[in-house]
Amino acid sequence: MKSKIKDIHMSTSGNPFPLGSSLHADGVNFCLFSRNCHQVELLLFNKAEDIIPKQVIRLDPQLNHTYNYWHVFVPGIKAGQLYGYRVHGPNEPHMGHRFDPNKVLLDPYAHGVAMPATFKRKSTSLDQKSETASIKSVVTNLKQYDWEDDKHPRHSFAQTVIYEMHVAGFTKNPNSGVTAKLRGTYKGMIEKIPYLTELGITAVELLPVFQFDNQDSYEGKTNYWGYSPISFFAPHTDYSTHGDPQETLNEFRDMVKAFHKAGLEVILDVVYNHTAEGGEGGPTYCFRGIDNSVYYTLEADKTHYANYSGCGNTLNANQPTVRRMIIDSLHFWVKEMHVDGFRFDLASILSRDEQGKPIENPPVLWDIESDPVLAGTKLIAEAWDAAGLYQVGSFIGDYWKEWNGKFRDDVRSFMRGDNDTVSRFATRLMGSPDMYGHQDREPEQSINFITCHDGFTLNDLVSYNFKHNEANGEDNRDGSNDNYSWNHGVEGPTEDSAIEALRLRQIKNFFTLTLLSIGAPMILMGDEVRRTQHGNNNAYCHDNELAWFDWSLVEKNAVLFRFVKLLITSRLQRDASQLKYSMSLKELLKQGIISWHGVKLNQPDWTAQSHTIAFTIQSLSGKVAMHFMINAYTESLEFELPTHFNGSECKWKRWIDTYLPSPDDIALWSESPLTRPATYWVNCHSVAILIT
């Protein structure tokens, strides 16, 4: 059966703006960028599973072509229409061109994507017509939604606690208590908002929600994390209740609106560094077939893709057309979907030019920083890439915050007892002034974290010396080998009560240091109840109970949940009490309100063998002070306490002591018991904090 080719005169020439499909009362305007092609065909389909389009509209190079834009207005088309493109041009890989008219291509600007049930990733890699259905773009109606009185919470970074989480994994476990049909969906997230508000976090950071290829994984496994984008504008349909692209848009917005009503911000983990099309042997979904040499950074011979992402290709982010697409995508998520911020995966790639070389002032990053639509949104950079470009502490701009990988590594190292770490450890707790202190920037430029999706969970960090990724099918070769972890004597689960007590204490230590150091804290989903991946530090391919939130742990580890909840509450109370300041980190450290100690007052031990540090920090008003004592040594130690502040005698209260059993391990400020002696014993591998 052949598809019907529609006479171009039955349509109109259309407009070269806006890009994508634009719904009007009497039809739809379609516009596609392609600089190097010869011919474009618009394909209209009835169903996602269709291989043959119901109509083919050949765009006339004279009537439907303005500069590099191919456009047509088709009357009578409505929301829900499925479509794609065929793009004709040279297939000359050595010149960077990989046009293939056999491929049905997605619209890069489509706000909806239809994934056929019969879709196979491998079929799109063949240089022949596919025998299975291709992914389709979908015309959507962005105005078909009532935002009511939705408002962005707009928490300052000083009042932000980020919870990194996976949309599906948060509720997909049958023991989640979420309505069965809503498990693993945007709407399922809404049912768990009370849990998040009780915990006290202020923002969720969602692993990728752009439509991604869940077949892009090792030997047929599932791509669970979602770092394999197909579209930069369409929300992932698998996270909706029934997969309809229009309803997917609305269900995502329902989630955002509900989070905002609860005072929670929504931050998206965005992937603008590569696409699911991979390297030379990868599939053709969209960009490769539309204009390969424009969208991707290529090697010198142009046959091969530069691979700074570790995923086979690199998006040519500073090419003007690609720059505009990234900005347009960010605008869409802020204006139409009301998200509050973005964490940019492998953000250092965005500082590379069209030849892949790092540049001092990357246009796309300055575009993002200076864009008025994005003013007020949270911008967080993962300031490194897979090719070794590491920019933590030197990422461009005045507004960007950075994932501080050095905080993670240096705190892990010190707390497991490594030598020659105390100076770096203390520096991390103070907001990393070695990296950020030279700038007149707020103290929260550093996003402090111990764990994230990529690596061990916090429970596994204190339970395993080695990664255990055998279930990934790659002979345990994948995942990082540098984890700075410590199993405390037994690899994996143990019945030894002493080891279990020490592991729990270390987890409390890590939470305390993350949530009370200078900077904005981020914690990983489930760490507050000791979620485990059984030693797997690269669970990207596990859409199963290994990676899902196990809700039975909430009751099992209620003691830890209480500790973290009170810690977050006290952190926000502390910041509201002006122990955090509306000044730069440089000025903060100049004020002299931080004094360093060891077990003896004013005698910090900075030697390579030191495993202890203490410091006192006070507010500018002098009304509140905290005394931190951190003992990563194998024996208990007696720390001297300051006796006077500002001419007055100190009356210290014990706020936190991670060695003590619950409920004495942490107290509300108002309920903290007095500690009268001039010294305080801090047990091995413990953190104690007093307030006055």
N, C-alpha and C positions, 0 to 999 in steps of 0.2 A: 504494500500500500504506500503510495506516494503522498507526501504532504502537499497541500494546496499552496501555491505561490501567489501571494496577494499583489495585485497591481498597485504600484506605488501611488498612483493618482487617486486611489480610494482613501489614501491617508494624506496628511499634509507634511510639509518639510520639517515641522517641529522646531525646537529651540535648543541652542547649545548650552543652555543653563536652565535649571541646575542639572548636575550630573545624576545619573541613576534614573529611576522611574518616578515621575511626579504625577500624582493623581489629581485630575480635574473633574468637574461636574460632567463633562461630555466625553471624557476619555483620558488617556495617559500619554505624557510626553516621555520618551526614552532618549537618553543621551549617554554615549560611551566615548571615552578617550582612547585613541590609538593613533600614534604618530607614523608608524612605519608600515601599516597594512595597506592593502589595495582595495578591499571590499569587505563590507559588513552585512550580515544577515541577522535580522531579529526573528527568533523562533518563539511561537506561542504554543503552549501545551495545555491539555485538559487535566492531566493527572501527573503526580510525581513519578509514577512508575512507567510513564510513556517513554518509548524510545524514539518514536516518530512524531514530530510536531504536527499540530492540527493546521498550522499556517506558517509560512515562511515569508517574511517581508524583506526584500532586497533593497538596501538603502542606495539610492542613486548618488554617485560621487559628486554630481553637480548640485542636486537639490537638497541632499541630506548630509552635507559635509561642509563644516565651517572650520577652517584651519585644521586642528588635530581632533576635532570633535564630530562624531557621527550621531545624527539625531533624527527622530521621526515622531510625529504625533499620530496616535492610532485612536480614532473615535470609537466609542462604545465599550472600551475596556474598563473593567471595574477592579476594585480591591479584591485580592485573592487570585488574580490571573498569574499563572506560572509562565515563566519565559527564560530564555537564554540567548546566547549569541554564537554565531559562527563567524570567525574572523579569518580572512584570506590574506596571505602575504608570503614573503620568501621564507623558506625553511632552510636557513643557512646558519647552522650553529656556530661556525667559525666567525661569522659576522655578528653573532649574538641574537639572531632571529630564529624563532621556533614556532612560526605560525603553522597551524594544522586545521584545515577546514573540516576535518572529521570529528573534531572535538566540540561538544556543546559546552559553552563557557558561562560562568557566573558573571553577573553584573557586580563589579567591585563595590558599588554604592547601594546595593540592595539592602533593605531593612528586614527582609525575610528570606529564609533559605529553606527549601523543601528537600529533605533527604529521603530518597526512595528506599523502601524496605529491601529491595534487591541490589542496592548499590554495593559495588566491590571496588576498593581502592586500586587494586592491581589492574583492573580493566581500563582505567584512564591513562595508564602508562604506555599502552600499545599504540603503535603508529597505524592504526586502522579503526574503522568504526566500531564503537563499543557494542557488545552484545547484551550489556546490562544498562539499566536506566542511569542517566547522568543526574547530578545534583542540579536543581532548578532554582532560579531566583523567583521571588514572589512580590507582586505589587501590594503594598500595604497602605493603610489609611492612618497616618500618624495623629490625625485630629480626633480619632475615635477613642477618646479617653477623657475621663473627668478627674483631674488632679485635685479637685476640691480646694482646700486651703493649704496645700502642701508647702512646707518651708524647709530649707536647709538648716540643720542644727547649728552649723558653723562653729564647732568647738575650736578653740585655739589649740595649738600643739601642746602648750603647757597643761591643758586639760584633756589631753587625748590619750586613751589607752586602746591600742589596736589589737584586734583578734583576727589572726589569719585563719581562714577556713575554706572548706570546699562545699559548694552549694549542695551537691547530691550526697556527699559523704556525711554531712551533718545529720541528716534525717533518714538515710536509706536503710539503716539497720532495723529489722523488725521489732527490736526492743525499744525503739525511739519513742513509742507512744503517739506518734503522729498518725493521723488518719491514713489508712492504707494507700488510697489512691493518690495521696499527696506526698508520700515519702520520696525523697530525692528530687524535689521540685522547688521552684521559687515560692510557691504557696505553702509548701511544707515548712519552709524557713519561718514563715509568719507564726506558725504554731509554737515555735521554740523561742520567740522573742522574750517571753518571761524568764527563761533560763539565762539569757544573755544580760538582761537588765539586773537580775539578781546577782550575777557575777560582778557586774559593775563596769564592764568595758563600755567605751563610748563610740567605737567605730569597728565595723567589720571590714576586713580586706578579703575580697572574694577571689579565689583562684579563677583563671580565665573563664569568662562567660561569653566571649565572642564565639560564634559558631565555629566549631573545630572538628577535625577529622579524628574520630575515636578509633579508626582503624590504623592510624599512623603509629605503629608500635612494633616491637620485635617479634617476628615470626607469629603473627596472628593474634597477639595479645591486645588488650584494650588500652588505648591512650586515655587514662583516667584523669590526669591533672589538667589537660586541655591546652598545653603549650604547643598547639599545632593548628593555627588559625586558618580558616577558610575564608572568613569574612571579617572585616573590621567594623561593620555596622549592624549586623544581625545578632540578637541574643541566641544562645544555644537552645535548640528546640527540645533536646532530650531532657531539659530541666523544666519543661512545661508539663501540664497534666495530660495533654493529648496531642501535642506536636503541631498544631495549627500555627503557622507563623504569626498571624494577626493576634491570636490569643496569647502566643508566647510574649509578644511585645507587652500586652496588657498585664499578663501575670507577673512579668518582671517589674513593671511599674507599680502593681499592687504591693509587691514586696518592698520596694523602695519607699513607697508612701507609708506603709506600716512601720518600717524601721524609723522613719523620720518622726512619726507620731510618738514613738517610744524614746525619742531623743538620741537615736543612733545614726551615725553617718555610714554611708556605703562607699567604700573605696574599691575600685576594680584593678586587678592585676592585668595589665594590658601588654600585648605582645606585638610590638611594631618592628621587631628586628628580623623576622623571617616568616615564612608561610608554610603550609602543609604540603606544598608542591615539591619540597626537598631538592635534591641534586639532579644531575643529568638523567638519572634513571627513574626519577620520581613521576608522579601523575601530573596531568595537566587539568587544572580545575578552572583557572581564571587568568592570573597575571602573566604566566608563561605564554599562553596562547593569545593574549591581547596585545602585549608589547614587551617581550622578555627583556630586551636590552634597556628599556626605560625603568622597569620595576625592580630589577635585580642588579646587585653589584657582581660583575663578572671578572674572571681572571684576565690576564693580558691577552690570551689567545681567544677569549670570549666564548670558547666552547664549554669551559668549566665555570662553575659558580664559586665565588669567594664564600668561604664558610666560617665566618666569625661567630656564628651562633651555635655551632656544633650540631646543627640540624639539617645540614645539606645546602642551605642557601642563605643569603643575606639580603634583606630589603634595602633598596637604594634610597635611604631615608632623606638624604640631602639633595636628591634630584628634585627640581621644582614641582613636578606633577605629583610625586610621591609625598613631598612635604605638604602640599595642599591636601592630599587625601588624609594624611595623619591628622592635620588640624581639623578638617571637616568631620572626621570620625570623633575626635574629642568633643567638638561642638555638639554633635548628635547626642552623645551620652550625657552631656551636661544639660543641654536645652530640652531635649525630648524625653530623656530617661531620668533626669534629675539626680544623677550620681554626684557624690561630694568630692571625689578625688581619684587619683590614679597612682598605682605603683608600676613603674616601667621596667619590664623584664629586660635584663641585659642592656641597660640604658646606654652604656658606653658605645654600643654599636651606632647609636644615633649621633655620635660625635665623629664618625668617619665620613670622608668625602666619597665621591663617586668612584675613586680608585681604591677605596678602603683605607686610606691613610688618615690618622687622627688629625683633626684641625682645631686650631685654638678657639675659634668662635663658631661653632656649628650652627648654621642657619636654622635648622629645624628646632633645636633646643631653645634658641633665642625666640623663635616664633612662638613656641609654647609658653615660655616664661613671660613674654610681653603681651600675650593675647588678652584683650579685655574680657572676652567671654569666659576665659578660664581664671580670671582674677578671683581669688577667694577659694578656689578649689585646692585641694591638697595634692602636691606634686612630689612624688617619692621616687628616687632613682636607685635601681640596683646598679651601682656605679662600676661595673666590670663587664667583660664579655668572655666568650669561650676561647678567644685567641690570645688571652693574656693582657689585654688592655685593662689596667686596674686604676680607677680614678677616685677611690674612696678618699675623701678629704680634699679633692681637687676638681670635683665636678663643677661645670660652669654655672654661672647665674647667681642671683641674689635671693631666690625664692625656693629653690629646690632643697628638699631634705634627702638624706642618703641612708640606705641600709648600711649599718656599720658592721661589716664583717670582722673587723679587728676587735670590736667589743666582744663579739661571740667567741673568737679564738682565744683572746687574752684572758677573759674571765674563766672560760673552761680550763685553760692551762693552769692558772693560779689555784683554782678550787680543787683540782685533782692532785695538787702538791708539787708541780713542776718547779725546778729551780730557775732563778734569774727571771722571774715574772712579776715581782711585786711592784716595780715601778710602772710597768705597762698597765698592770691591773688597776692601780690607783688612778692613772691617767684616764682610763676608760670610764671609771666611776664619775670623774669630774667633767664629763662631756667631751672627752678626747681633745683637749686644748692643743696637743701637738699637731692635730690636723685642722682644727676649726678655730683655735684661739686667736689667730692672726686676723680674722675677719670680724667686722662689726656686725655680727649676726646673732640671732637669738640662740639661747642654749640648746634649743630642741632641733638644731640642724641634724644631729645624730639620731637615727632610729635604732634604738638599742634592742637587741634580741639575742637569745641563746639558741633557740631552735626555730626552724621554719619548715615548710612542706618538704624542702629538699634537704634530707639528712635524717638523723635519728630524732625520734620524739624525745621529750625530756626524760621520760621513764627509761627509754632504751639507752640514753646517754649515760645513765648511772648504772646500767645493767649489762652492758656489753663492751668488751674491748675491741671487738672486730665486727665488721658488717657481715650480715647473713642474707645475701640477696639471691640465693640459689633459686628461689621460686620465680625469679624474673626470666630464667631460661638462658642467661648469658654466662653461665659458669662462674658467677660471683665476680665478674670482671667490671661490671658497671657500678656506679656510685663511688663516692669519695672514700679514699683510704685514710685521709687525715681528719679524724673526728675528735681528737683530744678527749676521748671518752675514758671511763674507768668503771669496771664492773664490780669493784669493791670486794673481789675475792672469788666470785663465782660467775661464770659466763651464763647469763640468762636468769630465768626464774630460780628462786631458791626458797627452801623452808627455814633457812637460818634466820632467826629473829633478829640477831645482832646486825647482820648484813642488811636486812630489810629496813631496820631502824636507821641505819647509816644512809641508805639510799634515799629514804623519805626526807631525812635531814638535808641531804645535798639538794634535793629538788626544792625544798623550802629556801635554801640558800640562794639558788639560782633565781627563783622568783623574787626574793627580797632585793637582790642586787640589780635585777633588770628593772623592777618597778620603782626603785628609789634612787637610781643613779640619775645624773643630769642628762637629759635627753628625752625623747619620746619613746615609750616602751611598746614593744609588740610581743604578744604571746601566741603560741600555736594552738589551734583547736584541739581540745582534749587533754592538753598537758596538765590542766588544773585538776584532772581526775586520773592521771597516770595512764593515758591511752598508750598502747604498745603496738608496734609493728613487728614484734618478735625479732628485732635486730636488723630488719630490712631498712636501709637508709636511702632507698631509691624506689619507693613504691608507686612510681608513676603509672605502672601498667596493671594495677590491682583495683578493679572496681568490685570489691568484695569486702568481707568483714575484716580483712587485714588492715585496710585503709579507712574503713568507716568508723564513725564515733560509736563506741560501745556504751550505751546508756546505763548498763548495769553498774558501770564504774562510778557513777555519780553517788550512789548509796554506799558502795564498797569503800570509796575513798572520800567520804564526807568530811573527814578531818582536814585533808588537803584542800578541798573545795572551800571550806570555811576560812582557812588560812589565806588563800588567794583572794577571796572576796573581801575580807577585812583589810588586807594589804592594799588592794585597789582603792577601797573607800578612804583609807588613811592617806594614800598618795594624793588623791584629789583634795583632801582636806589640808594636807601639807602645802600643796601648791596655792590653795586659796588663802593660806595663812602667810603668804609672802616669804616662804622659804625658797620659792622659785621667783624670779624677778623679771620685770619688764625691762631688761637691759641685755646687752650683748654678753656672750660668754667671756670675752676679753675683759669687759668692765666688771663682770661678776667676780672673776678671779683676782682682780686688782683690789677689791674691797677688803681683803684680809679677813673675811668672815669664816674662812676654813683654816683650821689648824691641824697639823699632823702629829701623830703619836705612834709609839709602839706599845709594848707592855708597860713602859715608863712614859710618863707625860713628856711631850715635846722631844721625844727621842725615837723618831721612826727609824726602823731598820730597813735600809734600802739595799742591803747586800744581796748577792745572788742566792744565798742560802735562806733568806727570809721567807717565812710563810704566814706572816701576820702583819696587819696594819690596823691602825685606829685613826679616826679623825673626828673633829667636832665642827659642826656647821651651824651657824645661827642666822636668824632673820635680820634684815636691816634695822628693824625696830628694836631688836634685842629682847623681844618678848618670848621668843621660842628658840630653843636650841636642841640639837640632836647629837648624840655621841655614838658613833659606829665603832664596833670592835669585831674584826673578822679574823678568825683563826682557822687556817687551812693546814695547820700542823697536826701531827698524830697524837699529841698530848694536850691536856687541858692547861690553860695558862691564866695567870692572874694579872688583870689590867688595872692600872691606876686610873682614877677618874678625876676630871677637873673639879675643884672644890668651890671656885668662885667665878662668876661672870659679871662684868661691869660693876665690880665692887660689892656684889651681893653673893651670899652663900647659895650654892646650887642645891636643889632638892630633886634628885634624879628619880624618875619613874621608869620601871622596866616596861618597855613597849613590846619588843620582840626578842625572843631567845629561841632560836630554831632547835636547840637541843631539848627543850622542855616539851613534855607531852601536851596535847590539846586538853583544855583550852588555854593553858598557861603559855603556849608558844607565841601567841599574839593577843593583844587586848586593844580595845578602843582607847583612844587617848584619855578620855574621861574616867576610864576604869583601870588604868595602868597602876599597878601597885608601887609604892615607894621602895627604893633600895637605899638604905642608909649608909652602908660602909663606904670608905674612900677607895675601895677596890671592887672589882667584879671578876668572878671566875667565868671564863668562856671555855666551854668544853671543846674537845677536838672536832674539827670539821664543822664549825658552828659560826653563826652570825648573831650577835646581840646588839640591840639598839636601845638606848635610853633617851628619854626626853625630859626637858625641864622647862 
